[in-house]
Every structure is written in structure tokens, then in C-alpha cells.
Amino acid sequence: MAVPEIRRVGVVGLGAMGSGIAQLAVETGYETVGREVTEELGEKARERIAHFLGRKVEKERLTAAERDDALGRLTLTTELADLADCDLVVEAIVEELGAKLELFAELERIVRADAILATNTSALSVTEIAGAVSTPERVVGMHFFNPAPLMPLVEIVRAELSSDDAVEAAFAVGERLGKRPIRCHDTPGFVVNRVLIPLLNDCIRVLDEARVSAGDLDTAMTAGAGWPMGPCTLVDLVGIDVHVHASEALYEKIREPRMAPPARIVAMKNAGLLGRKSGRGFYTYE
Ligand SMILES: NC(=O)c1ccc[n+]([C@@H]2O[C@H](COP(=O)([O-])OP(=O)(O)OC[C@H]3O[C@@H](n4cnc5c(N)ncnc54)[C@H](O)[C@@H]3O)[C@@H](O)[C@H]2O)c1
């Protein structure tokens, strides 16, 4: 399958991930069309992007003119049809298979036959999502990490029927966005989450087994294992609910007990202790 030169990028869903991906795209110089379900949500995303680009101007990492040019490359819409001219569309909507299948089927009717369709899913099967279209060779995973503008990694995920050209084109876009892309196959959790989720669950179980405090466990892993951040600090940052959800999704697919969320963290989620975002998790935040 011949893939087009990527000039125009579509981003569908401008929440936490999509707005970060759109920010990267406009900063890199891509004409970018962002689709949200309402104009208000689209405007919120634009404000968020403008805010982060403004911070870069303050820190002298970007000139005011570069910021204005970048924002000028962003077009917002609520109409999927406005993505017709995109060479690459990155989907970053809610993590629900039904919604993604519906979206990909609609996208196939709208975009050119050679446009690449990428999903930012964390836990769903890219191959299953590609099943929504009659041209699954153009579907790949582009799994960015949160926050997308800051985290260097993007996992370029080859689904069962992805073409080499689509994978390589997505990889090249990852590089152009200033990321460190890696290639992997479509398996549960891809690479980072497959390794990190059971490891973090082990850490949480050790809290009870070794009767160690969260602070001491974090010290153990930073001072003794060279981790840049302790596991409790990391799970608080990711969000307790997000971690529980990711663990459940991985456990459902791999069925290894280590993948399942430990009882302690499920209880925290049920009690609304969600980490940094709720002000309380393993630690308390101002
Ligand atoms: N948050 C993370 O840490 C993270 C990291 C990597 C990947 N992901 C994945 O990225 C995707 C998005 O996650 P998020 O955290 O940004 O979610 P989010 O809830 O912050 O954003 C999702 C956005 O999509 C919009 N949306 C829903 N349906 C839509 C549609 N049909 N068209 C356009 N917009 C639509 C919603 O209005 C919302 O603003 C998910 O698949 C998630 O698994 C998330």
C-alpha cells in the first residue's frame, strides 16, 4: 500500500491525549484538524494548547511568532467530514471499543483511500479496531504517553494486517514530532504497560506484605533500584482509577494474577482517593 506524504493531520477527540497530540502536530508544522463532539470542548482544547505554548514562550523555548504560527495551523471542527483531506488521522476518543469501531467505519467513508488511520488506544486491540474498516492495512497504533507533549516515547503498533508502509509512515511521523518511536506488535499492553502494570501491582502488594510505608517503598525503588520516581508517586500521578482500569483490562486479556489490581488500590478507587487529581492517594496533596 502506497502511503501519502503526511502534510495534514487529523486528531479526533481533544481530551487529555488528543489536545497534547494536536499541540505536537501544530508545533511540528503540520496543518492540523481537531475534531471534538461540541464547539465548547474544542475551544477548551485550543485554550489548553495556547496555554502550554504560551508557557514555552515565557521559558524562551518558542518565540511569540512561532506560537502564533503554530496556533494558526490548528483548525477545530465538530464535523468529521472536515477531516477529508487529512493524510493521517490519530484517534484519541474515549477508550470504548464500540465508539472506536463506529468512528473508524465513518472515517473510512470520509478520508482518502490512502490516508493512514491511527489509534491511541492503551488497552484495546488495534487489530480489532482495524476490523471496522475494509482496508485494515492502513490502520496502526500510535500509543503516546501522558502528557504527550512531554513524554518522549510513542509505541508504533503493528496490527495483524497493518502494511509495512503504514507502520513506517507512522514511525516517521513520530520522529518528526520529536519523539522516540519504537515498533511493536499488537499484544495486550504493548510494551510499556505490559511490563509496568504488573510491576506496579507487585509494588502495591509489597506495601502490605512487607508492611513498608508508601514513602519508604518509594525511597527503596528510587535509591535502591534507580527508578526516577517511586511507584506510589507514579501511581498517584497516573491516577488510581486509570491504573485500576488499565490493570483490569490487562488481566482480562492475559489472566495472570499479577495483572489484576490489588484489593488495596481498588478500595482506594472506590473511596475516591484517585491520587494527585483528587488531592489524595498514597499521599496527600495541597
Ligand atoms: N490519559 C492517558 O494517560 C492515556 C495515555 C495513553 C493513551 N490513552 C488513550 O487515549 C484515548 C483518549 O484518552 P484521554 O485520556 O485523552 O481521554 P479524555 O476523556 O481526556 O478525552 C477523550 C475526548 O474524546 C472526545 N470524544 C469522544 N467521542 C468522540 C468522537 N466520536 N469524536 C470526537 N471526540 C470524541 C470526548 O469529548 C473527550 O474530550 C483513549 O483511548 C485512552 O486509552 C490515554
The ligand as a Tripos MOL2 file, in Angstrom:
@<TRIPOS>MOLECULE
LIG
   44    48     1     0     0
SMALL
NO_CHARGES

@<TRIPOS>ATOM
      1 N1         -4.8730    9.5090   29.6330 N.am      1 LIG1
      2 C1         -3.8320    8.7080   29.4440 C.2       1 LIG1
      3 O1         -2.9410    8.5890   30.3150 O.2       1 LIG1
      4 C2         -3.6840    7.9510   28.1590 C.ar      1 LIG1
      5 C3         -2.3980    7.5730   27.7450 C.ar      1 LIG1
      6 C4         -2.2450    6.8990   26.5200 C.ar      1 LIG1
      7 C5         -3.3700    6.6180   25.7470 C.ar      1 LIG1
      8 N2         -4.6080    6.9770   26.2020 N.ar      1 LIG1
      9 C6         -5.7620    6.6670   25.3370 C.3       1 LIG1
     10 O2         -6.1010    7.8360   24.6120 O.3       1 LIG1
     11 C7         -7.5100    7.8680   24.3730 C.3       1 LIG1
     12 C8         -8.0800    9.1640   24.9380 C.3       1 LIG1
     13 O3         -7.8040    9.2260   26.3200 O.3       1 LIG1
     14 P1         -7.8820   10.5930   27.1300 P.3       1 LIG1
     15 O4         -7.2740   10.3260   28.4500 O.co2     1 LIG1
     16 O5         -7.3850   11.7140   26.2920 O.co2     1 LIG1
     17 O6         -9.4700   10.7280   27.3090 O.3       1 LIG1
     18 P2        -10.3190   12.0450   27.5980 P.3       1 LIG1
     19 O7        -11.5750   11.5750   28.2200 O.co2     1 LIG1
     20 O8         -9.4980   13.0820   28.2780 O.co2     1 LIG1
     21 O9        -10.6360   12.5950   26.1260 O.3       1 LIG1
     22 C9        -11.4720   11.9580   25.2240 C.3       1 LIG1
     23 C10       -12.1410   13.0410   24.3860 C.3       1 LIG1
     24 O10       -12.7490   12.4630   23.2440 O.3       1 LIG1
     25 C11       -13.9450   13.1700   22.9750 C.3       1 LIG1
     26 N3        -14.7620   12.3130   22.1400 N.ar      1 LIG1
     27 C12       -15.4870   11.2290   22.4810 C.ar      1 LIG1
     28 N4        -16.0630   10.6930   21.3730 N.ar      1 LIG1
     29 C13       -15.6740   11.4630   20.3250 C.ar      1 LIG1
     30 C14       -15.9120   11.4280   18.9300 C.ar      1 LIG1
     31 N5        -16.6690   10.4760   18.3670 N.pl3     1 LIG1
     32 N6        -15.3480   12.3810   18.1620 N.ar      1 LIG1
     33 C15       -14.5640   13.3220   18.7020 C.ar      1 LIG1
     34 N7        -14.3120   13.4120   20.0200 N.ar      1 LIG1
     35 C16       -14.8540   12.4850   20.8060 C.ar      1 LIG1
     36 C17       -14.5210   13.4810   24.3500 C.3       1 LIG1
     37 O11       -15.4100   14.5850   24.2620 O.3       1 LIG1
     38 C18       -13.2430   13.7980   25.1360 C.3       1 LIG1
     39 O12       -12.9430   15.1750   25.1200 O.3       1 LIG1
     40 C19        -8.0660    6.5900   24.9960 C.3       1 LIG1
     41 O13        -8.1360    5.5830   24.0220 O.3       1 LIG1
     42 C20        -7.0230    6.2410   26.0500 C.3       1 LIG1
     43 O14        -6.9900    4.8690   26.3540 O.3       1 LIG1
     44 C21        -4.7880    7.6610   27.3640 C.ar      1 LIG1
@<TRIPOS>BOND
     1     1     2 1
     2     2     3 2
     3     2     4 1
     4     4     5 ar
     5     4    44 ar
     6     5     6 ar
     7     6     7 ar
     8     7     8 ar
     9     8     9 1
    10     8    44 ar
    11     9    10 1
    12     9    42 1
    13    10    11 1
    14    11    12 1
    15    11    40 1
    16    12    13 1
    17    13    14 1
    18    14    15 2
    19    14    16 1
    20    14    17 1
    21    17    18 1
    22    18    19 2
    23    18    20 1
    24    18    21 1
    25    21    22 1
    26    22    23 1
    27    23    24 1
    28    23    38 1
    29    24    25 1
    30    25    26 1
    31    25    36 1
    32    26    27 ar
    33    26    35 ar
    34    27    28 ar
    35    28    29 ar
    36    29    30 ar
    37    29    35 ar
    38    30    31 1
    39    30    32 ar
    40    32    33 ar
    41    33    34 ar
    42    34    35 ar
    43    36    37 1
    44    36    38 1
    45    38    39 1
    46    40    41 1
    47    40    42 1
    48    42    43 1
@<TRIPOS>SUBSTRUCTURE
     1 LIG1         1 GROUP 0 **** ****
